[in-house]
């Protein structure tokens, strides 16, 4: 999955008071999760200039200068700088906050200034993303080593199975190459062992009832019938070929009403 997520600012707060204008901020960021960009000056610090650069992988130094060579005084907690970052494609929805570590604030003489607070930035990533070629990449939560059936729909009523797979971890990365054929498409997933088929179109011919059963290829399905929705009788068991079974109930005409359901073996 390649999530399309705007960079989110990360703020560094200082609660020190009466300090000189020169400031150096140094922090460490997890490069496996994010990549940082040039810092921007907070609105609370007018007439200042800010410079930043990555001095080592995951280590960024931020310098704040006074254009008038005057000190900056903070009477309360105040934002000094905003540090935007771009989220790594490996991040997942609800992966939690990202917080810089080992944040150091120093004055112009290189002396550390206490009272620095790094406020976490929360990551929000869209679970479904349409790529430039029209295909869709998405991810779904899962349990490792469980087999899942992935289905798609254009109207939330009729669902088609598009693949089944064993989850390698607590999420599944998926690609729908057929998404270009639809203006919109919805996705869902169910445990493969719990997946049952569904009944298609129904027709009555000379007292017989004909309908199709849509299910998983090579999987066995049993059709059960009832006249009262309480007592059920198995009337046919077949294996789906190409994901389909053609079913005929020649005795349907003998009943005033008859209900049907599927059971998967």
Helices and strands as residue ranges (DSSP letters): E 8-14, E 23-28, E 34-41, E 48-56, E 59-66, E 78-87, E 97-98, E 101-107, E 116-118, E 121-122, E 128-130, E 136-141, E 147-153, E 160-166, E 171-176, G 177-181, E 186-191, G 192-194, E 198-205, E 208-214, E 220-226, E 233-239, E 244-249, G 252-254, E 259-264
